Amino acid sequence: MTTPTPFPLEPTPAAAQAAIKEEFAFFSDWSERYQYLIDLGRKLPPFPEEWKSEEHRLLGCQSMVWIVPEGDAARLDFRATSDSAIVSGLIYLALRVYSGRSTREIVETEADYIADIGLAKHLSPTRNNGLAALLGFIRESAKRTLA
């Protein structure tokens, strides 16, 4: 591992999703929520330049996204970044729920926060596809680690 990861922030994926829902409920409109997403994206830990390669690139995203899983079945950490401010925020939310958890927790946790905060309705189809690709990659990485 390069630098320590700030995740998980909450003790369980469910607690992380509840905290996300609560934070987003504070904002009255989507322009404020987008700004909050951008601010969250700025909190992602530094991502090594040498990892920004095709090997670590997440396909299915319109933006450039790189993601690297590290760890084992007991604790799987994800490091990721994007060239897009909003996508970086989406990455931050996903890592907050899934990174630093056991593979079992990852596989068993549905991304309910997306519907809870109304995210799917406010993202473009290409961003929704990218978010689905990100969540799919995280789950598949956990399943491979379990196998």
Residue frames as qw, qx, qy, qz and C-alpha x, y, z in Angstrom:
[[0.000, 0.886, 0.465, 0.000, 0.00, 0.00, 0.00],
 [0.394, 0.514, -0.021, 0.762, 1.16, 3.46, -0.78],
 [0.111, -0.314, 0.334, -0.882, -0.57, 5.80, 1.65],
 [0.112, 0.250, 0.865, -0.421, -3.03, 4.93, 4.38],
 [0.157, -0.427, -0.627, -0.633, -6.61, 4.98, 3.20],
 [0.251, -0.192, 0.350, -0.882, -9.19, 7.03, 5.12],
 [0.761, -0.111, -0.250, -0.588, -11.80, 4.31, 4.63],
 [0.191, -0.652, -0.658, -0.324, -13.85, 2.98, 6.26],
 [0.072, -0.410, 0.210, -0.884, -15.18, 6.08, 8.00],
 [0.703, -0.297, 0.148, -0.629, -18.13, 4.25, 9.58],
 [0.448, -0.332, 0.813, -0.166, -18.15, 0.84, 11.31],
 [0.548, 0.253, 0.796, 0.042, -20.43, -0.87, 8.75],
 [0.135, 0.189, 0.597, 0.768, -21.55, -0.39, 5.15],
 [0.159, -0.717, -0.659, -0.161, -25.10, 0.25, 6.44],
 [0.335, -0.750, -0.219, 0.527, -23.84, 3.02, 8.74],
 [0.286, -0.215, 0.379, 0.853, -21.91, 4.56, 5.82],
 [0.015, 0.428, 0.689, 0.585, -25.03, 4.54, 3.64],
 [0.259, -0.795, -0.536, 0.121, -27.14, 6.06, 6.43],
 [0.350, -0.595, 0.000, 0.723, -24.54, 8.83, 6.91],
 [0.193, 0.044, 0.544, 0.816, -24.50, 9.57, 3.16],
 [0.103, -0.634, -0.695, -0.323, -28.31, 9.74, 3.10],
 [0.337, -0.784, -0.365, 0.372, -28.32, 12.09, 6.10],
 [0.342, -0.401, 0.200, 0.826, -25.63, 14.37, 4.60],
 [0.099, 0.200, 0.612, 0.758, -27.38, 14.68, 1.25],
 [0.161, -0.719, -0.673, -0.063, -30.76, 15.37, 2.93],
 [0.318, -0.597, -0.191, 0.711, -29.19, 18.55, 4.31],
 [0.101, -0.194, 0.391, 0.894, -29.08, 20.11, 0.83],
 [0.473, 0.490, 0.429, -0.593, -32.26, 21.52, -0.65],
 [0.693, 0.649, -0.023, -0.313, -31.41, 21.31, -4.35],
 [0.945, 0.143, 0.157, 0.248, -29.25, 19.38, -6.77],
 [0.413, 0.785, -0.234, 0.399, -26.85, 22.21, -7.54],
 [0.391, -0.726, 0.464, -0.325, -25.82, 22.11, -3.86],
 [0.924, -0.165, 0.343, -0.042, -25.61, 18.31, -3.95],
 [0.800, 0.522, -0.040, 0.293, -23.38, 18.40, -7.04],
 [0.094, 0.825, -0.380, 0.407, -21.12, 20.90, -5.31],
 [0.683, -0.526, 0.448, -0.235, -20.97, 18.60, -2.28],
 [0.965, 0.171, 0.168, 0.105, -20.07, 15.67, -4.57],
 [0.544, 0.715, -0.215, 0.384, -17.25, 17.73, -6.07],
 [0.257, -0.765, 0.445, -0.389, -16.02, 18.63, -2.58],
 [0.888, -0.273, 0.356, -0.105, -16.07, 14.95, -1.56],
 [0.876, 0.436, -0.004, 0.206, -14.07, 14.04, -4.66],
 [0.224, 0.811, -0.376, 0.388, -11.33, 16.40, -3.55],
 [0.585, -0.594, 0.466, -0.296, -10.98, 14.31, -0.36],
 [0.983, 0.154, -0.096, 0.031, -9.88, 11.19, -2.23],
 [0.637, -0.594, 0.331, 0.363, -6.40, 10.14, -1.11],
 [0.170, 0.707, -0.517, -0.452, -3.56, 10.82, -3.55],
 [0.932, 0.243, 0.265, -0.051, -3.43, 8.31, -6.39],
 [0.500, -0.456, 0.502, 0.538, 0.05, 7.39, -7.69],
 [0.410, 0.651, -0.288, -0.570, 0.66, 8.64, -11.25],
 [0.072, 0.339, -0.902, -0.257, 2.21, 5.28, -12.20],
 [0.325, 0.253, 0.881, -0.232, -1.13, 3.59, -11.49],
 [0.485, 0.631, 0.132, -0.591, -2.86, 5.74, -14.12],
 [0.023, -0.315, 0.831, 0.457, -2.36, 3.05, -16.74],
 [0.623, 0.029, -0.502, -0.599, -4.58, 0.96, -18.99],
 [0.410, -0.023, -0.892, 0.192, -4.10, -1.94, -16.56],
 [0.092, -0.313, -0.686, 0.651, -5.99, -0.03, -13.84],
 [0.262, 0.031, -0.187, -0.946, -8.42, 1.86, -16.06],
 [0.400, 0.324, 0.763, -0.391, -12.10, 1.18, -15.44],
 [0.025, -0.101, -0.676, -0.730, -13.88, 0.56, -18.70],
 [0.137, -0.618, -0.765, -0.115, -17.50, 1.62, -19.13],
 [0.192, -0.762, -0.276, 0.553, -16.93, 5.16, -17.92],
 [0.433, 0.848, 0.164, 0.256, -17.05, 8.19, -20.17],
 [0.155, -0.916, 0.349, -0.124, -14.54, 9.89, -17.86],
 [0.567, 0.383, -0.682, 0.258, -11.12, 8.46, -17.16],
 [0.714, -0.573, 0.213, -0.341, -11.30, 6.34, -14.00],
 [0.513, 0.370, -0.747, 0.204, -8.52, 4.27, -12.50],
 [0.739, -0.503, 0.176, -0.412, -9.06, 1.82, -9.63],
 [0.447, 0.373, -0.788, 0.201, -6.76, -0.56, -7.78],
 [0.820, -0.489, -0.107, -0.277, -7.94, -3.18, -5.26],
 [0.304, 0.475, -0.726, 0.394, -5.54, -4.21, -2.48],
 [0.496, -0.353, 0.543, -0.578, -5.91, -6.66, 0.36],
 [0.149, 0.025, -0.987, -0.052, -7.49, -9.99, 1.09],
 [0.379, -0.478, -0.728, -0.313, -10.82, -11.52, 2.13],
 [0.399, -0.532, -0.549, 0.506, -10.57, -9.98, 5.61],
 [0.016, -0.808, -0.114, 0.578, -10.07, -6.42, 4.32],
 [0.553, 0.399, 0.472, 0.559, -10.22, -5.19, 0.77],
 [0.081, -0.705, -0.067, 0.702, -9.18, -1.60, 0.12],
 [0.554, 0.619, 0.423, 0.361, -9.78, 0.30, -3.09],
 [0.213, -0.552, 0.102, 0.800, -7.84, 3.26, -4.36],
 [0.428, 0.577, 0.604, 0.346, -9.35, 5.18, -7.22],
 [0.066, -0.537, 0.002, 0.841, -9.39, 8.51, -9.00],
 [0.489, 0.649, 0.552, 0.187, -10.94, 10.21, -12.00],
 [0.312, 0.093, 0.190, 0.926, -10.25, 13.14, -14.29],
 [0.248, -0.584, -0.433, -0.640, -13.81, 14.35, -13.60],
 [0.107, -0.296, 0.501, -0.806, -14.71, 16.28, -10.43],
 [0.740, -0.156, 0.077, -0.650, -18.23, 14.84, -10.14],
 [0.885, 0.102, -0.450, -0.061, -17.06, 11.29, -10.91],
 [0.338, 0.314, -0.672, 0.579, -14.39, 11.67, -8.21],
 [0.430, -0.243, 0.387, -0.778, -17.23, 12.43, -5.79],
 [0.895, 0.001, -0.181, -0.407, -19.11, 9.34, -6.94],
 [0.688, 0.253, -0.625, 0.270, -15.93, 7.32, -6.35],
 [0.023, -0.347, 0.592, -0.727, -15.61, 8.80, -2.86],
 [0.709, -0.172, 0.180, -0.659, -19.15, 7.70, -1.98],
 [0.916, 0.120, -0.353, -0.146, -18.56, 4.17, -3.30],
 [0.518, 0.312, -0.647, 0.465, -15.27, 3.84, -1.41],
 [0.300, -0.363, 0.448, -0.760, -16.93, 5.16, 1.74],
 [0.866, -0.103, 0.068, -0.485, -19.42, 2.29, 1.58],
 [0.977, 0.160, -0.136, -0.037, -17.15, -0.50, 0.31],
 [0.535, 0.565, -0.499, 0.382, -13.43, 0.17, 0.85],
 [0.040, -0.444, 0.687, -0.574, -11.76, -1.28, 3.92],
 [0.794, -0.138, 0.241, -0.541, -14.46, -3.92, 4.39],
 [0.506, -0.152, 0.846, 0.077, -14.37, -7.69, 4.30],
 [0.140, 0.070, -0.738, -0.657, -15.14, -9.26, 0.95],
 [0.074, -0.442, -0.893, 0.044, -18.28, -10.80, 2.46],
 [0.033, 0.654, 0.368, -0.660, -19.55, -7.35, 3.54],
 [0.087, 0.394, -0.412, -0.817, -18.82, -5.99, 0.05],
 [0.130, -0.095, -0.883, -0.440, -20.62, -8.79, -1.76],
 [0.127, -0.517, -0.832, 0.155, -23.63, -8.67, 0.58],
 [0.028, -0.585, -0.271, 0.764, -24.10, -4.87, 0.47],
 [0.361, 0.674, 0.533, 0.362, -26.42, -3.36, -2.11],
 [0.266, 0.037, -0.007, 0.963, -25.70, 0.26, -3.02],
 [0.065, -0.728, -0.681, 0.045, -28.97, 1.56, -1.55],
 [0.219, -0.596, -0.115, 0.764, -27.53, 5.04, -1.05],
 [0.135, 0.032, 0.549, 0.825, -27.86, 5.72, -4.79],
 [0.208, -0.571, -0.676, -0.417, -31.65, 5.49, -4.67],
 [0.396, -0.646, -0.510, 0.406, -31.84, 6.95, -1.14],
 [0.203, -0.552, -0.001, 0.808, -30.29, 10.26, -2.24],
 [0.540, 0.746, 0.280, -0.270, -31.92, 10.31, -5.69],
 [0.282, -0.572, 0.532, 0.557, -28.61, 10.05, -7.47],
 [0.447, 0.175, 0.792, 0.377, -29.70, 7.87, -10.40],
 [0.278, 0.814, 0.510, -0.004, -32.36, 10.39, -11.46],
 [0.015, -0.970, 0.060, 0.234, -29.85, 13.25, -11.49],
 [0.409, -0.462, 0.620, 0.484, -26.96, 11.65, -13.35],
 [0.525, 0.501, -0.409, -0.554, -26.64, 11.45, -17.10],
 [0.982, 0.087, -0.008, -0.166, -27.06, 7.96, -18.63],
 [0.677, 0.491, -0.454, 0.309, -23.29, 7.79, -19.26],
 [0.104, -0.538, 0.599, -0.584, -22.53, 8.67, -15.62],
 [0.826, -0.200, 0.281, -0.446, -25.06, 6.08, -14.42],
 [0.930, 0.288, -0.227, 0.029, -23.34, 3.50, -16.64],
 [0.383, 0.571, -0.549, 0.475, -19.98, 4.50, -15.21],
 [0.446, -0.454, 0.500, -0.587, -21.28, 4.26, -11.65],
 [0.958, -0.008, 0.089, -0.271, -22.67, 0.79, -12.42],
 [0.774, 0.444, -0.388, 0.232, -19.26, -0.19, -13.85],
 [0.030, 0.586, -0.575, 0.570, -17.51, 1.09, -10.71],
 [0.683, -0.303, 0.423, -0.513, -19.83, -0.79, -8.35],
 [0.965, 0.204, -0.097, -0.132, -19.59, -3.90, -10.55],
 [0.545, 0.547, -0.531, 0.349, -15.79, -3.77, -10.44],
 [0.257, -0.508, 0.586, -0.576, -15.80, -3.46, -6.64],
 [0.859, -0.115, 0.290, -0.406, -18.15, -6.45, -6.25],
 [0.903, 0.361, -0.231, 0.021, -16.27, -8.58, -8.80],
 [0.277, 0.606, -0.611, 0.428, -12.96, -7.82, -7.06],
 [0.514, -0.377, 0.558, -0.531, -14.49, -8.99, -3.79],
 [0.949, 0.101, 0.102, -0.280, -15.87, -12.15, -5.39],
 [0.723, 0.507, -0.433, 0.179, -12.47, -12.96, -6.92],
 [0.005, -0.556, 0.653, -0.514, -10.83, -12.49, -3.52],
 [0.747, -0.208, 0.396, -0.492, -13.40, -14.81, -1.93],
 [0.917, 0.294, -0.185, -0.196, -12.84, -17.53, -4.54]]
